[in-house]
Amino acid sequence: MMMSRAATRAARSMVMGMAAPRYFSSTTTAAAAFAGLRCNETTAFKLLNGVGHHVSGGSSGHVPGMVAGFIRLPVRNMSTATLHDNSSEEKEKTVTDSAGENGGNDEKAVVSYWGVQPKKITKEDGTEWKWSCFMPWETYKADLSIDLGKHHVPKTLLDKLAYFTVKSLRLPTDIFFQRRYGCRAMMLETVAAVPGMVGGMLLHCKSLRRFEQSGGWIKALLEEAENERMHLMTFMEVVKPRWYERALVFSVQGVFFNAYFLAYIVSPKLAHRIVGYLEEEAIHSYTEFLKEIDNGNIANVPAPAIAIDYWRLPADSTLRDVVMVVRADEAHHRDVNHFASDIHYQGRELKEAPAPVGYH
């Protein structure tokens, strides 16, 4: 038996009343929607009384039971959604409270649906690790016994091209910075951190294209880039760059990145040889830096906290100690890049020789 037009209209109103708060409203709260559904359930039962009068036979008692179950289903779903919302609010409150306990700065607490939260890192003595740019297991003690006087004598045409390219770059650097070795070191590190990243990136892509291992050289070159960047982060605590020096970094980095990228694609042995000679010049620059400190022309200030933790220096270390370990790092980078160039000169690929991973 068909419903009357008035009954149909009432049924449509009831269904929209149940669906709209959940699916079509962004402002209705779960509690308000739940109250609306309870009201609609009462209306529905009144409707069923009218429908029962139009249904023939003895099945009128069964129809209200079926529809009642249908009506209560969205009500239960809405109740579940309400519990879910409350659970989310409690979770956000817990994350915020824990952030307040750890640092007292609620702005640093990042609440995310994905639940990726940083772990609490501690030092060997149990104190909290305060750096996020490097971890305790990435720290080390620099090897100061390395031979600083080693030099690769250019013999081939490519070696001479690499050598004179680096020497030509030193002239404008000397004119610009003169005896300001703090600023010079800072600028040097913005350039020195580029080759390892470029070389590692290109080897990474090559490994993917050829479906082969890199022999650990990707990791070794990326370690070099990260180490050079940490040099920069250290000197940033000692020397504050001026606006025109920052502008110079933009231009030099843009030119050098693209030039080295092309050089590495054309001739990796030339690219690594250039970096080897750049590191030799870096050793010379840091040696002059130490002379200026020893002569009293540059204040031997306390070492930055980031340097003490990164190189595991004594707590009373000074700028001179920092320059010593940075110079030792540059000597290791010199050896790695000249070694890489020699591998290519012998007609072999880097993957054929074990990479000096962790060589500091």
C-alpha positions as CSV (number, residue, x, y, z in Angstrom):
1,M,0.0,0.0,0.0
2,M,1.5,3.4,-1.0
3,M,2.0,6.2,1.5
4,S,0.0,9.3,1.3
5,R,1.6,12.5,0.0
6,A,1.8,13.9,3.5
7,A,3.5,10.8,4.8
8,T,6.1,10.9,2.0
9,R,6.8,14.6,2.8
10,A,7.3,13.7,6.5
11,A,9.6,10.8,5.7
12,R,11.8,13.0,3.4
13,S,12.1,15.6,6.2
14,M,13.1,12.9,8.6
15,V,15.9,11.5,6.4
16,M,17.3,14.9,5.7
17,G,17.2,15.8,9.3
18,M,19.3,12.7,10.1
19,A,21.8,13.0,7.2
20,A,22.3,16.8,7.1
21,P,24.0,17.3,10.5
22,R,26.6,14.6,9.7
23,Y,27.3,14.9,6.0
24,F,26.4,18.5,4.9
25,S,27.2,20.7,7.9
26,S,30.7,21.9,8.9
27,T,29.6,23.9,11.9
28,T,27.1,21.6,13.7
29,T,28.7,19.9,16.6
30,A,28.4,16.2,17.3
31,A,26.3,16.8,20.4
32,A,23.8,19.0,18.6
33,A,23.6,16.5,15.7
34,F,22.9,13.8,18.2
35,A,20.1,15.7,19.9
36,G,18.6,16.4,16.4
37,L,18.7,12.7,15.6
38,R,16.9,11.8,18.8
39,C,14.2,14.3,18.0
40,N,13.9,12.8,14.4
41,E,13.6,9.3,15.9
42,T,10.5,10.5,17.9
43,T,9.1,12.0,14.8
44,A,9.7,8.8,12.9
45,F,7.7,6.7,15.3
46,K,4.8,9.1,15.0
47,L,5.1,8.7,11.2
48,L,5.0,4.9,11.6
49,N,1.7,5.1,13.4
50,G,0.3,6.8,10.3
51,V,2.0,4.3,8.0
52,G,0.5,1.4,10.0
53,H,-3.0,2.6,9.2
54,H,-2.2,2.3,5.4
55,V,-0.6,-1.1,5.5
56,S,-2.9,-4.1,4.9
57,G,-2.8,-7.4,6.7
58,G,-1.1,-8.1,10.0
59,S,2.4,-7.0,9.1
60,S,2.0,-3.5,10.4
61,G,3.7,-4.4,13.7
62,H,6.8,-5.7,11.8
63,V,7.3,-2.6,9.7
64,P,7.8,-0.2,12.6
65,G,10.4,-2.6,14.1
66,M,12.4,-2.6,10.8
67,V,12.3,1.1,10.3
68,A,13.1,1.7,14.0
69,G,16.3,-0.3,13.6
70,F,17.1,1.7,10.4
71,I,16.6,5.0,12.3
72,R,18.7,4.0,15.3
73,L,21.7,3.0,13.1
74,P,22.7,6.6,12.3
75,V,22.2,7.6,15.9
76,R,24.6,4.9,17.0
77,N,27.1,6.0,14.3
78,M,26.8,9.6,15.4
79,S,27.5,8.5,19.0
80,T,30.7,6.7,17.8
81,A,31.8,9.8,15.9
82,T,31.3,11.8,19.1
83,L,33.5,9.4,21.0
84,H,36.2,9.6,18.3
85,D,36.2,13.4,18.4
86,N,36.6,13.3,22.2
87,S,39.5,10.8,21.8
88,S,41.2,13.1,19.3
89,E,40.8,16.1,21.6
90,E,42.3,14.1,24.5
91,K,45.2,13.0,22.4
92,E,46.0,16.6,21.3
93,K,45.8,17.7,24.9
94,T,48.2,14.9,26.0
95,V,50.8,15.9,23.3
96,T,50.6,19.5,24.3
97,D,50.9,18.7,28.0
98,S,54.0,16.5,27.4
99,A,55.6,19.2,25.3
100,G,55.1,21.7,28.2
101,E,56.7,19.2,30.6
102,N,59.8,18.7,28.3
103,G,60.6,22.3,27.3
104,G,57.9,24.6,28.6
105,N,57.4,26.0,25.1
106,D,54.1,24.9,23.6
107,E,55.0,26.5,20.3
108,K,57.5,23.8,19.6
109,A,55.0,21.0,20.0
110,V,53.7,19.8,16.6
111,V,50.5,17.9,16.8
112,S,50.0,15.7,13.7
113,Y,47.5,13.1,12.5
114,W,50.5,10.9,11.5
115,G,51.8,10.6,15.0
116,V,55.5,11.2,14.0
117,Q,57.1,12.4,17.3
118,P,60.8,12.9,17.9
119,K,62.4,10.6,20.4
120,K,64.1,11.9,23.5
121,I,67.9,11.7,22.9
122,T,70.4,11.7,25.7
123,K,74.2,11.9,26.0
124,E,76.3,9.2,27.4
125,D,76.2,10.9,30.8
126,G,72.3,10.8,30.7
127,T,71.8,14.5,30.1
128,E,69.4,15.6,27.4
129,W,70.7,16.2,23.9
130,K,69.9,19.7,22.8
131,W,70.8,19.6,19.1
132,S,68.5,18.5,16.3
133,C,70.9,19.2,13.4
134,F,73.1,16.2,14.4
135,M,72.9,13.3,16.7
136,P,75.3,12.0,19.4
137,W,76.3,9.0,17.2
138,E,77.4,11.4,14.5
139,T,80.0,13.1,16.7
140,Y,83.7,12.1,16.8
141,K,87.1,13.2,17.8
142,A,89.2,14.6,15.0
143,D,92.4,12.9,14.0
144,L,95.0,15.8,14.5
145,S,97.9,13.5,13.5
146,I,97.1,13.6,9.8
147,D,99.9,14.9,7.5
148,L,99.0,18.4,6.6
149,G,101.8,18.9,4.1
150,K,100.8,16.3,1.5
151,H,100.3,17.7,-2.0
152,H,99.4,16.2,-5.3
153,V,101.8,17.4,-7.9
154,P,99.9,18.1,-11.2
155,K,101.3,16.1,-14.1
156,T,98.5,15.5,-16.6
157,L,96.7,18.2,-18.5
158,L,93.5,17.7,-16.4
159,D,95.5,18.0,-13.2
160,K,97.1,21.2,-14.3
161,L,93.7,22.6,-15.4
162,A,92.3,21.7,-11.9
163,Y,95.3,23.2,-10.1
164,F,95.3,26.5,-12.0
165,T,91.5,26.8,-11.7
166,V,91.8,26.7,-7.9
167,K,94.7,29.1,-7.8
168,S,92.8,31.5,-10.0
169,L,89.9,31.4,-7.5
170,R,92.2,32.2,-4.6
171,L,93.2,35.6,-5.9
172,P,89.8,37.3,-5.7
173,T,89.2,35.7,-2.3
174,D,92.5,37.1,-1.0
175,I,91.5,40.6,-2.3
176,F,88.0,40.5,-0.9
177,F,88.7,39.1,2.6
178,Q,92.3,40.0,3.1
179,R,93.2,39.1,6.8
180,R,89.6,38.6,8.0
181,Y,90.0,34.8,8.3
182,G,86.8,34.3,10.3
183,C,84.7,35.7,7.4
184,R,87.0,33.9,4.9
185,A,86.4,30.5,6.6
186,M,82.6,31.1,6.7
187,M,82.6,31.9,2.9
188,L,84.9,28.9,2.2
189,E,82.5,26.5,3.9
190,T,79.5,27.6,1.9
191,V,81.4,26.5,-1.2
192,A,83.1,23.5,0.2
193,A,79.8,21.9,1.2
194,V,78.6,21.8,-2.4
195,P,80.9,19.2,-4.1
196,G,80.1,16.3,-1.8
197,M,76.3,16.9,-2.2
198,V,76.6,17.1,-6.0
199,G,78.8,14.1,-6.3
200,G,76.7,12.0,-4.0
201,M,73.5,13.0,-5.8
202,L,74.9,12.1,-9.2
203,L,76.2,8.8,-7.9
204,H,72.8,8.1,-6.4
205,C,71.1,8.7,-9.7
206,K,73.7,6.5,-11.5
207,S,73.1,3.7,-9.0
208,L,69.4,3.9,-9.7
209,R,69.8,3.9,-13.5
210,R,72.2,1.0,-13.6
211,F,70.6,-1.1,-10.8
212,E,74.0,-1.4,-9.0
213,Q,75.7,-0.6,-5.8
214,S,77.9,2.5,-5.3
215,G,80.5,0.8,-3.1
216,G,79.6,3.2,-0.3
217,W,80.7,6.3,-2.1
218,I,77.3,7.9,-2.0
219,K,77.4,7.8,1.8
220,A,81.1,8.9,1.9
221,L,80.4,12.0,-0.3
222,L,77.3,13.0,1.6
223,E,79.2,12.7,4.9
224,E,81.7,15.1,3.5
225,A,79.0,17.6,2.5
226,E,77.4,17.3,6.0
227,N,80.8,17.8,7.7
228,E,81.5,20.9,5.7
229,R,78.1,22.3,6.6
230,M,78.8,21.7,10.3
231,H,81.9,23.8,9.8
232,L,79.7,26.6,8.6
233,M,77.2,26.2,11.4
234,T,80.2,26.5,13.8
235,F,81.7,29.6,12.4
236,M,78.3,31.2,12.2
237,E,78.4,31.3,16.0
238,V,81.7,33.2,15.9
239,V,81.3,35.5,12.9
240,K,78.2,37.2,11.9
241,P,78.1,37.7,8.1
242,R,77.2,41.2,6.7
243,W,74.5,41.7,4.2
244,Y,76.8,41.9,1.2
245,E,78.6,38.8,2.2
246,R,75.2,37.0,2.4
247,A,74.5,38.3,-1.1
248,L,77.9,37.0,-2.3
249,V,77.0,33.6,-1.0
250,F,73.9,33.5,-3.2
251,S,75.8,34.4,-6.3
252,V,78.9,32.2,-5.7
253,Q,76.8,29.2,-4.7
254,G,74.6,29.5,-7.8
255,V,77.6,29.7,-10.1
256,F,79.7,27.0,-8.4
257,F,76.9,24.5,-8.0
258,N,76.1,24.5,-11.7
259,A,79.7,24.6,-12.8
260,Y,80.7,21.7,-10.6
261,F,77.5,19.8,-11.6
262,L,78.6,20.0,-15.3
263,A,82.2,19.2,-14.5
264,Y,81.3,16.1,-12.7
265,I,79.1,14.9,-15.5
266,V,81.8,15.5,-18.1
267,S,84.8,14.3,-16.1
268,P,84.5,13.0,-12.5
269,K,88.3,12.7,-12.2
270,L,88.6,16.4,-13.0
271,A,85.9,17.3,-10.5
272,H,87.4,15.3,-7.7
273,R,90.9,16.7,-8.4
274,I,89.5,20.3,-8.2
275,V,88.1,19.5,-4.8
276,G,91.3,18.0,-3.7
277,Y,93.2,21.2,-4.5
278,L,90.4,23.3,-2.9
279,E,91.0,21.3,0.3
280,E,94.7,22.0,0.1
281,E,94.0,25.7,-0.1
282,A,91.6,25.3,2.8
283,I,94.4,23.8,4.9
284,H,96.6,26.8,4.0
285,S,93.8,29.3,5.0
286,Y,93.2,27.6,8.4
287,T,97.0,27.6,9.0
288,E,97.1,31.3,8.5
289,F,94.0,31.6,10.7
290,L,95.9,29.9,13.5
291,K,98.8,32.3,13.1
292,E,96.6,35.3,13.5
293,I,95.1,33.8,16.7
294,D,98.6,33.0,18.0
295,N,99.8,36.6,17.2
296,G,96.8,38.1,19.1
297,N,95.3,39.6,16.0
298,I,92.2,37.5,16.4
299,A,90.6,37.0,19.8
300,N,90.9,33.4,21.1
301,V,87.3,33.3,22.3
302,P,85.6,30.2,23.9
303,A,84.6,27.5,21.5
304,P,80.9,27.5,20.5
305,A,78.8,24.9,22.3
306,I,77.9,23.2,19.0
307,A,81.6,22.7,18.2
308,I,82.3,21.2,21.7
309,D,79.5,18.6,21.2
310,Y,80.2,17.8,17.5
311,W,84.0,17.2,17.9
312,R,83.8,16.0,21.5
313,L,86.1,18.8,22.7
314,P,86.8,19.6,26.3
315,A,84.4,22.1,27.9
316,D,87.1,24.8,28.2
317,S,88.1,24.6,24.5
318,T,88.7,27.8,22.5
319,L,88.5,29.0,19.0
320,R,92.0,27.8,18.3
321,D,91.0,24.3,19.2
322,V,88.1,24.5,16.8
323,V,90.3,25.7,13.9
324,M,92.6,22.8,14.6
325,V,89.9,20.2,14.2
326,V,88.4,21.9,11.2
327,R,91.8,22.0,9.5
328,A,92.2,18.2,10.2
329,D,88.8,17.6,8.6
330,E,89.9,19.5,5.5
331,A,93.0,17.3,5.2
332,H,90.9,14.2,5.3
333,H,88.6,15.6,2.6
334,R,91.7,16.4,0.5
335,D,92.8,12.7,0.7
336,V,89.4,11.3,-0.1
337,N,89.0,13.5,-3.3
338,H,92.5,12.9,-4.6
339,F,92.0,9.2,-4.0
340,A,88.7,9.3,-5.9
341,S,90.4,11.1,-8.8
342,D,93.2,8.5,-8.9
343,I,90.6,5.7,-9.1
344,H,89.2,7.3,-12.2
345,Y,92.6,7.9,-13.7
346,Q,93.3,4.2,-13.4
347,G,90.3,3.5,-15.6
348,R,88.2,2.1,-12.8
349,E,84.9,3.2,-11.2
350,L,84.5,4.4,-7.6
351,K,82.4,1.3,-6.7
352,E,85.4,-0.9,-7.4
353,A,87.3,0.5,-4.4
354,P,85.9,0.5,-0.9
355,A,84.7,4.0,0.1
356,P,86.3,5.7,3.1
357,V,83.1,6.0,5.0
358,G,83.6,7.6,8.4
359,Y,87.1,8.8,7.5
360,H,87.7,11.8,9.8
